[in-house]
Amino acid sequence: MAVSIRLRREGAKNRPYYKVVVADSRSPRDGKFIEIIGTYDPKIPGKNSSLDLERAEYWISKGAQPSDTVRSLIKKNKKMTVPPKLSSQAEGEALQPLEKEPSPPAPTTEASG
């Protein structure tokens, strides 16, 4: 049985909403599926998808083929969950204690007389 990870269309006319499903590749687009692993709403700007990355990776390891759109959603969700890393130079600077420059001696004003 060839398994694919693809979108299942839901929602009203002119208002699409998709569920990311794992399904037999022979079943119809909105037909029988094995598991729902996420959602996708293309009308919302910004973070418009939620995906169970652990389940997606599990199914891909078992041989499931993600569609092009689902592949891009997986990539986008991975990028959102991984915190940005510091560059190696910034890490080195962050680990070293900050050194204060010695301040010049304060000028003294002595009354000469």
C-alpha positions as CSV (number, residue, x, y, z in Angstrom):
1,M,0.0,0.0,0.0
2,A,1.5,3.4,-1.0
3,V,0.9,5.9,1.7
4,S,1.0,9.7,1.1
5,I,0.8,12.7,3.4
6,R,-1.5,15.3,1.7
7,L,-4.1,17.9,2.2
8,R,-7.8,17.2,2.7
9,R,-10.0,20.1,1.7
10,E,-12.7,21.3,4.1
11,G,-14.5,24.6,4.7
12,A,-17.1,26.5,2.7
13,K,-17.1,27.7,-0.8
14,N,-14.4,30.3,-1.4
15,R,-13.2,29.7,2.1
16,P,-10.8,26.7,2.0
17,Y,-9.5,25.1,5.1
18,Y,-7.3,22.0,4.9
19,K,-6.4,19.1,7.2
20,V,-3.0,17.4,6.7
21,V,-3.8,13.7,6.6
22,V,-1.9,10.4,6.1
23,A,-3.8,8.4,3.5
24,D,-3.6,5.6,1.0
25,S,-2.6,7.2,-2.3
26,R,-5.4,5.4,-4.0
27,S,-8.2,6.9,-1.9
28,P,-9.9,10.1,-3.1
29,R,-8.8,13.5,-1.9
30,D,-11.5,13.9,0.7
31,G,-12.1,10.2,1.2
32,K,-10.8,7.7,3.7
33,F,-7.6,8.5,5.6
34,I,-5.4,6.8,8.2
35,E,-4.5,9.7,10.5
36,I,-4.9,13.5,10.8
37,I,-1.5,15.1,11.7
38,G,-2.2,18.8,11.3
39,T,-4.2,21.7,9.8
40,Y,-3.5,24.5,7.2
41,D,-5.5,27.7,6.6
42,P,-4.2,29.5,3.5
43,K,-6.4,32.6,4.2
44,I,-4.6,33.5,7.4
45,P,-1.3,35.5,7.0
46,G,1.7,34.5,9.1
47,K,1.5,31.3,11.2
48,N,-1.3,29.5,9.3
49,S,-0.5,25.9,9.9
50,S,-0.1,23.5,12.8
51,L,1.6,20.2,12.3
52,D,2.6,17.2,14.5
53,L,6.2,17.0,13.3
54,E,6.9,13.9,15.3
55,R,4.1,12.0,13.5
56,A,5.1,13.4,10.1
57,E,8.7,12.2,10.6
58,Y,7.4,8.8,11.8
59,W,5.3,8.3,8.6
60,I,8.1,9.6,6.3
61,S,10.4,7.0,8.0
62,K,7.9,4.3,7.2
63,G,7.9,5.3,3.5
64,A,5.0,7.9,3.2
65,Q,5.5,10.4,0.5
66,P,4.5,14.0,1.4
67,S,2.9,16.2,-1.3
68,D,4.8,19.3,-2.4
69,T,2.6,21.6,-0.2
70,V,2.9,19.4,2.8
71,R,6.7,19.2,2.3
72,S,6.9,23.0,2.5
73,L,4.6,23.1,5.5
74,I,6.8,20.6,7.3
75,K,9.9,22.7,6.5
76,K,8.2,25.9,7.6
77,N,7.0,24.3,10.9
78,K,10.5,22.9,11.6
79,K,12.0,26.4,11.1
80,M,9.4,27.9,13.6
81,T,10.1,25.4,16.3
82,V,14.0,25.5,16.2
83,P,15.3,28.5,18.1
84,P,17.8,30.7,16.2
85,K,21.4,29.8,16.9
86,L,24.1,32.2,17.5
87,S,27.0,32.4,15.1
88,S,30.3,30.9,16.4
89,Q,31.8,34.3,16.9
90,A,28.9,35.5,18.9
91,E,29.0,32.3,21.0
92,G,32.6,32.9,21.8
93,E,32.0,36.5,22.8
94,A,29.0,35.4,24.9
95,L,31.0,32.8,26.8
96,Q,33.9,35.1,27.7
97,P,33.4,37.4,30.7
98,L,33.1,41.1,29.8
99,E,36.3,43.0,30.6
100,K,36.0,46.6,31.7
101,E,38.6,49.0,30.4
102,P,40.5,50.7,33.2
103,S,39.1,54.2,33.6
104,P,41.6,57.1,33.5
105,P,42.4,58.6,36.9
106,A,40.1,61.5,37.8
107,P,41.8,64.9,37.4
108,T,42.6,66.5,40.7
109,T,42.4,70.1,41.2
110,E,44.8,71.4,43.8
111,A,45.0,74.9,44.8
112,S,48.4,76.3,44.4
113,G,49.3,79.0,46.6
